[in-house]
Amino acid sequence: MLAILENFNYYRWLMLPFLIFVARVMDVSLGTVRVIFISRGYKYLAPVVGFFEILIWLMAIGEIMKNLSNPVCYLSYAGGFAVGNFVGICLAEKLSLGVVLVRVIISRDGANGLIEALKTENYGITSIDGQGAEGGVKVIFTIVPKRDVGAVVNLIKQFNPKAFYSIEDIEFVEKGILPLKRPLLTLPMLKFFRFSRKGK
């Protein structure tokens, strides 16, 4: 047993698979974020992320090609891909880029309070009268930054827990009223990447 341990190649069977796993998690995570940047119109930031994504991938696949006889490397590569997808989605949720349309159908009794609460939080709103299956309703539209969706939903539930609402991604928005909160990409060091963002 001692002889086996002495001859065990720790780098080949432990360190190398671990490094491949970490590299794969990083490149898949960056790939997920890059796709989101592309869909949001960040045409200068997406290539930067893509550069590091493919650089890390090349290093990982290079080590795989050098160690084709090592099955642990294959497992690490596949495991890193799986975990990378999860991490990428979590990062995308944290970034909360873009804006969404929140459409609320609420009874007229709770509508005025919700409208005033949204105005107090500096959200622009449009409301119209409507007719539902159980009588008159208000239909409220507001466009908010994606990072604020949770706060808006909490307001809706506060005034009417049974209110019907839907949330849709918005590709482009111009003018309108949005709360004056400083998003991540308005920091001075990242202003360059905002030049390509449409509608803001």
C-alpha positions as CSV (number, residue, x, y, z in Angstrom):
1,M,0.0,0.0,0.0
2,L,2.8,2.4,0.9
3,A,4.5,1.7,-2.4
4,I,1.3,2.5,-4.3
5,L,1.0,5.8,-2.5
6,E,4.6,6.7,-3.2
7,N,4.1,6.0,-6.9
8,F,0.7,7.9,-7.1
9,N,0.9,10.9,-9.4
10,Y,-1.0,13.6,-7.5
11,Y,-0.8,16.1,-10.2
12,R,-2.1,13.8,-12.9
13,W,-4.9,12.3,-10.9
14,L,-5.9,15.1,-8.6
15,M,-4.5,18.5,-9.4
16,L,-4.9,18.4,-13.2
17,P,-8.6,17.2,-13.1
18,F,-9.4,19.9,-10.5
19,L,-7.8,22.6,-12.6
20,I,-9.8,21.4,-15.7
21,F,-13.0,21.4,-13.6
22,V,-12.4,25.0,-12.5
23,A,-11.5,26.2,-15.9
24,R,-14.6,24.6,-17.4
25,V,-16.8,26.2,-14.7
26,M,-15.3,29.6,-15.6
27,D,-15.6,29.3,-19.3
28,V,-19.2,28.0,-19.4
29,S,-20.2,30.7,-16.8
30,L,-18.6,33.4,-19.0
31,G,-20.4,31.9,-22.0
32,T,-23.7,32.2,-20.4
33,V,-23.1,35.8,-19.4
34,R,-21.8,36.6,-22.9
35,V,-25.0,35.4,-24.5
36,I,-27.0,37.6,-22.1
37,F,-24.8,40.6,-23.0
38,I,-25.4,39.9,-26.7
39,S,-29.1,39.7,-26.2
40,R,-29.1,43.0,-24.2
41,G,-27.1,44.8,-26.9
42,Y,-23.7,45.2,-25.1
43,K,-21.8,44.8,-28.3
44,Y,-18.5,46.0,-26.8
45,L,-18.6,44.1,-23.6
46,A,-19.7,40.7,-25.1
47,P,-16.5,40.3,-27.2
48,V,-14.3,41.0,-24.1
49,V,-16.1,38.3,-22.2
50,G,-15.9,36.0,-25.2
51,F,-12.1,36.5,-25.4
52,F,-11.6,35.2,-21.9
53,E,-14.2,32.5,-22.3
54,I,-12.4,30.9,-25.3
55,L,-8.9,31.5,-23.9
56,I,-9.9,29.5,-20.8
57,W,-11.6,26.8,-22.9
58,L,-8.5,26.4,-25.1
59,M,-6.3,25.9,-22.0
60,A,-8.8,23.3,-20.6
61,I,-9.2,21.4,-23.9
62,G,-5.4,21.5,-24.4
63,E,-4.8,19.7,-21.2
64,I,-7.5,17.1,-22.1
65,M,-5.8,16.4,-25.4
66,K,-2.5,15.9,-23.6
67,N,-4.1,13.4,-21.2
68,L,-6.4,11.3,-23.3
69,S,-5.6,8.2,-21.3
70,N,-6.8,9.9,-18.1
71,P,-10.6,9.2,-17.5
72,V,-10.7,11.5,-14.5
73,C,-10.0,14.5,-16.8
74,Y,-13.0,13.6,-18.8
75,L,-15.2,13.4,-15.7
76,S,-13.8,16.8,-14.5
77,Y,-14.5,18.4,-17.9
78,A,-18.1,17.2,-18.0
79,G,-18.6,18.1,-14.3
80,G,-17.2,21.6,-14.9
81,F,-19.6,22.0,-17.8
82,A,-22.6,21.1,-15.7
83,V,-21.6,23.3,-12.7
84,G,-20.7,26.1,-15.1
85,N,-24.2,26.3,-16.4
86,F,-25.6,26.6,-12.9
87,V,-23.0,29.3,-12.0
88,G,-23.7,31.2,-15.2
89,I,-27.4,31.3,-14.5
90,C,-26.8,32.5,-11.0
91,L,-24.4,35.2,-12.3
92,A,-27.0,36.3,-14.9
93,E,-29.6,36.6,-12.1
94,K,-27.3,38.8,-10.0
95,L,-26.5,41.1,-13.0
96,S,-30.2,41.7,-13.6
97,L,-29.5,43.6,-16.8
98,G,-32.2,45.3,-18.9
99,V,-35.8,46.4,-18.3
100,V,-39.1,44.6,-18.1
101,L,-42.7,45.4,-18.6
102,V,-44.9,44.7,-15.6
103,R,-48.6,44.4,-16.4
104,V,-51.0,44.3,-13.5
105,I,-54.8,43.6,-13.5
106,I,-56.1,44.6,-10.1
107,S,-59.5,45.4,-8.6
108,R,-60.3,49.1,-8.6
109,D,-60.4,49.1,-4.8
110,G,-56.7,48.4,-4.5
111,A,-55.6,50.1,-7.7
112,N,-55.3,53.7,-6.4
113,G,-53.0,52.7,-3.5
114,L,-50.8,50.7,-5.8
115,I,-50.6,53.5,-8.4
116,E,-49.6,56.0,-5.7
117,A,-47.0,53.6,-4.2
118,L,-45.4,53.1,-7.7
119,K,-45.3,56.9,-8.3
120,T,-43.7,57.4,-4.8
121,E,-40.9,55.0,-5.9
122,N,-40.5,57.0,-9.1
123,Y,-41.8,54.3,-11.4
124,G,-43.7,55.6,-14.5
125,I,-47.1,54.1,-14.8
126,T,-50.0,54.0,-17.3
127,S,-53.4,52.8,-16.1
128,I,-56.6,52.1,-18.0
129,D,-60.0,50.9,-16.9
130,G,-61.0,47.4,-17.9
131,Q,-63.7,44.9,-17.4
132,G,-62.9,41.5,-15.9
133,A,-65.0,38.4,-15.3
134,E,-66.0,39.6,-11.9
135,G,-66.5,43.3,-12.6
136,G,-64.5,46.4,-13.2
137,V,-60.7,46.3,-12.9
138,K,-57.7,48.6,-13.5
139,V,-54.9,47.6,-15.9
140,I,-51.6,49.1,-14.8
141,F,-48.5,49.1,-17.0
142,T,-45.0,50.0,-15.7
143,I,-41.5,49.5,-17.2
144,V,-38.9,48.9,-14.5
145,P,-35.3,47.8,-14.3
146,K,-35.1,44.0,-14.0
147,R,-33.3,44.4,-10.7
148,D,-36.4,46.1,-9.2
149,V,-38.9,43.4,-10.2
150,G,-38.9,41.9,-6.7
151,A,-39.7,45.2,-5.1
152,V,-42.5,45.9,-7.6
153,V,-44.1,42.5,-7.1
154,N,-44.0,43.0,-3.3
155,L,-45.9,46.3,-3.8
156,I,-48.5,44.5,-5.9
157,K,-49.0,41.8,-3.3
158,Q,-49.2,44.4,-0.6
159,F,-52.2,46.1,-2.1
160,N,-53.9,43.0,-3.5
161,P,-52.4,39.5,-2.9
162,K,-54.8,38.1,-5.5
163,A,-53.8,40.6,-8.3
164,F,-53.0,39.1,-11.7
165,Y,-49.7,40.3,-13.1
166,S,-47.3,39.4,-15.9
167,I,-43.7,40.3,-16.6
168,E,-42.1,40.5,-20.0
169,D,-38.6,41.3,-21.2
170,I,-38.3,44.6,-23.2
171,E,-35.7,44.7,-26.0
172,F,-35.8,48.5,-26.4
173,V,-37.1,51.4,-24.4
174,E,-36.7,55.2,-25.0
175,K,-37.5,58.0,-22.6
176,G,-40.2,57.3,-20.0
177,I,-39.8,57.4,-16.2
178,L,-37.4,55.1,-14.5
179,P,-36.2,55.3,-10.9
180,L,-32.9,57.1,-10.5
181,K,-30.8,54.2,-9.2
182,R,-27.2,53.7,-10.5
183,P,-26.9,50.4,-12.3
184,L,-23.6,48.5,-12.4
185,L,-22.6,49.6,-15.9
186,T,-22.8,53.3,-15.2
187,L,-19.6,53.1,-13.1
188,P,-16.9,55.4,-14.6
189,M,-14.6,52.5,-15.4
190,L,-17.4,50.7,-17.4
191,K,-19.0,53.7,-19.2
192,F,-17.2,52.7,-22.4
193,F,-19.3,49.6,-22.6
194,R,-22.6,51.5,-22.2
195,F,-22.1,53.4,-25.5
196,S,-23.7,50.5,-27.3
197,R,-26.7,50.0,-25.0
198,K,-29.9,50.9,-26.7
199,G,-32.6,52.9,-25.0
200,K,-30.7,54.1,-22.0
